[in-house]
Structures are given as C-alpha cells and as structure tokens.
Amino acid sequence: MNYVLSPSILAADFKVLGQEMKKTEENGAAYIHFDVMDGMFVPSISFGMPVLASIHDATEQFMDAHLMVQEPIRYVEAFQKAGADYVTVHLEACEDVKTTLDKIHACGMKAGLAVNPETDVKELVPYLEDVEMILIMSVHPGFGGQKFIPESLDKIREVRAMLNEKNLETDIQVDGGIYVENVREVLDAGANVIVAGSAVFRGDAGENTAKFMEILKSYE
C-alpha cells in the first residue's frame, strides 16, 4: 500500500503558492489537496476551478480535489477540465451518490467519497466498490485549524475492516487536525493518505513535508 501526504493549500500563503507547492513536491508529497467550499454545504467559501486551473501546471503533483459543495455532480466536468485527478464528494451532499461517482469516473478521474464526523461509516457500504478512496473527516468540514476528533480513529479502523472483508485495497484518506505528533495514530488505525494543512504550510513547508514523509515511509 502506498502512503501519501496530501498538503492542503487552504493553509498556504497564496502570495507564493506555486513556490510553496514545489517545496512539498520536492520533499515527497505526491498529492496536493484542494479544498472547495461553497458556503452552503459548509459555512465557509474557499476557491474553485479557476484557481485549480492556474496552479495545475506549477507542479507534477496529483490534484486531489475535495468538493465540500451541495450537489457536486454539477461541477464534475468543470473540475476535470481544470486539471483535477481525484474528485472526492461528500455522501451527505449528494442526492444520488452512485450517479455522482459514475460521473467522476466517466470524466476519467478517480473518485473519493467523504463522510462527516457525525455520519455512521456503515452508510458507505453500498459504495465501497465504486470508489478508489474513502475520506474520513476528523474535524467538522469548513474551517481550518480544528483539533482532531479522537473518535475518528475508530471510524478509520471500521472502514479498513469493511474494506478488508471485501478484499479491497481502497485508500483511506483522513483530513483534519493531523500533525507530526499524532499522524502515527492515524496510520496505525488503517489510513494511508494524510491531509495536512497548517502542519505543512505554517513554517517551512519543505521541512514540514520531510518530517511527515519520514514517518509515512516507515510504514511502507
């Protein structure tokens, strides 16, 4: 299984975003996490397709678009055109989850399915074979800098057990409140794709990425 760091640019300094992304790439982060918020599904508003299109050529990293938006099926084609490689949608935000995931695949992208902290992970069961990644939110979506919700570890374990039962090697991504100090707990629970925003971009993004990658590589 591959262990991947996906730095969230929501926490980056946009004055020097291209340089900051390059630092993470040079130090081993294979993905860039792109948090899209619509002010409806979550209270905050972030950025959309034009920003993704503008940063797409600044790096060779996998563009990991996390759509925290209501009815994300409306934007799947636009994100494909902007350069997304992965599109993750929220189970809670889709009127028809299966059709949304099928649309992502039809556009040639990988599909992820996210659940909020209050959602029972058993709701993911009908879709486990329709996605390449499950995203466990370990904070409430919409705001950066929150503390990791400890109960998320049990959710990660439960999802990994459900995947193992079906002999699926689906990625488990975890997003929210992850730092070098607690990332081992998350990996030990069964996650293999780590989203980190503040922990990467506050301070030296290259050095912070290298610290994460040293831990992640020890699990391979």
C-alpha positions, 0 to 999 in steps of 0.5 A: 500500500502506498502512503501519501501526504496530501498538503492542503493549500487552504493553509498556504500563503497564496502570495507564493503558492506555486513556490510553496507547492514545489517545496512539498513536491520536492520533499515527497508529497505526491498529492496536493489537496484542494479544498472547495467550499461553497458556503452552503454545504459548509459555512465557509467559501474557499476557491474553485476551478479557476484557481485549480486551473492556474496552479495545475501546471506549477507542479507534477503533483496529483490534484486531489480535489475535495468538493465540500459543495451541495450537489457536486455532480454539477461541477464534475466536468468543470473540475476535470477540465481544470486539471483535477485527478481525484474528485472526492464528494461528500455522501451527505451532499449528494442526492444520488451518490452512485450517479455522482461517482459514475460521473467522476469516473466517466470524466476519467478521474478517480473518485473519493467519497467523504463522510462527516464526523457525525455520519455512521461509516456503515452508510458507505457500504453500498459504495465501497466498490465504486470508489478508489478512496474513502475520506474520513473527516476528523474535524467538522468540514469548513474551517481550518485549524480544528483539533482532531476528533479522537473518535475518528480513529475508530471510524478509520479502523471500521472502514479498513475492516469493511474494506478488508472483508471485501478484499479491497485495497481502497485508500483511506484518506483522513483530513483534519487536525493531523500533525507530526505528533499524532499522524502515527495514530492515524496510520496505525488505525488503517489510513494511508493518505494524510491531509495536512494543512497548517502542519505543512504550510505554517513554517517551512513547508519543505521541512514540514513535508520531510518530517511527515514523509519520514514517518509515512515511509516507515510504514511502507 
